[in-house]
Amino acid sequence: MENLTAPAVPGNDIVTNAEFVAETELTEKQPSVLGTVFRSIFIEGPKDFIGGIFGFFRRYFRHYGESFRFFKRPSLKVAPFEKNDFKENAMQSFELALIFTAALIFMIKQSWIPVNNDLQEKYGNDIFQLFFELIIFVIFALAYFAQILLSVLAGRLLRFLFSVPVTRRESDVLFCYLNNAFFSIAALLAFVFRCGMQYDQIQGTSTESGIMTFCFLTSFCLVTWWSVNFARLNRLSVVRKLFFYIFSILLFTLLYGLGTSAICLFIIGA
């Protein structure tokens, strides 16, 4: 019969919870449980919440800053583009269009911006709003993909015609960044225009053509800025530079002018 009173084998002593707590209290002074919970709820919680809000806005402010920096230095060999993820940049550009649209829908429901009664009543219906948001998502997704596809193909054409010293993948990423910059700017312009007007107010007037002219003029200025710096950074010859300026400025002003105008007029009519 097993001897239950036999001494424990050395090295296999059973340490109870009480002994562990007592030993811990002797070697290390622990903060009080209530103090830790209080600090977590009333100090660390609000701090993380506020920090998250600031981080959210800082993310998109940085996105716009990098977009304008790309017009000045369109190269994957300079900061911050040598380390950036172009997929994240594309996602942020697409997210901005959805964020601006959601903000506009909220302001329409609150009557903070111009809106007719019929449209406001429709947005007051949760089912209609959900359906309309889904339609907007699909339209933006198709518009973004169509524009980036044309941008990348145009970039490959320029690389072939003017022997730009970049690989095919580098070219695709560069023109992906260019497309993202224009798409983000178009979303911002559409938001600003919609805050001040509705399409019913400007349809068939000089304001409508003025918005399109402004979009084309903005695209022309930014494309020219990008084109000059792109040719300089890739050290194109004088002759190739001249033809590159003419071809790229005409091509991308048309592409992004039309794209920006379409997005602005679509959002103004929403």
Order of alpha helices (4+ residues) and beta strands (2+ residues): alpha-alpha-alpha-alpha-alpha-alpha-alpha-alpha-alpha-alpha
